Amino acid sequence: MTTPPAATAPSMNHTVLTIEDQPDIRRLIRMTLEFKGFQVLEAGDGEQGLALARSRAPDLILLDVMMPGMDGLSVSKILAQDPALRQIPVVMISALGRADDVAQGLETGVRAYLVKPFSPWELLDLTHRLLNESKATS
């Protein structure tokens, strides 16, 4: 079995924004993605995340559902309605993994729903897949 060519593995030239209120989860995500060469931006709440998305235009957004203040569902709806941001793929991340929770998240326009706890490999696989899909459609 051979490894895929480097061109199929997005890295340092890709920026991922993590919007997550739990510092430990943000740290896990940052360490996982930075280890593979991604640039990682972090926001601790929905409002800060929207501001970073608008100012930095990341290639991918990882968005927690349950946060104080503006929750991830609200953030996702705002992202989907903003012409400058709606093309950015969004992954909703949540401990809520029931079918109706996932459906509610997907209805907001996110590309994928990742249930906590997740492995670093799941995160990397999903990140690579969505960035490659985004690259292919742009």
Secondary structure, DSSP 8 states (H G I E B T S, - for coil): -----GGGS--TT-EEEEE-S-HHHHHHHHHHHHHTT-EEEEESSHHHHHHHHHHH--SEEEEES--SSS-HHHHHHHHHH-TTTTTS-EEEEES--SHHHHHHHHHTT-SEEEESS--HHHHHHHHHHHHHHHHHH-
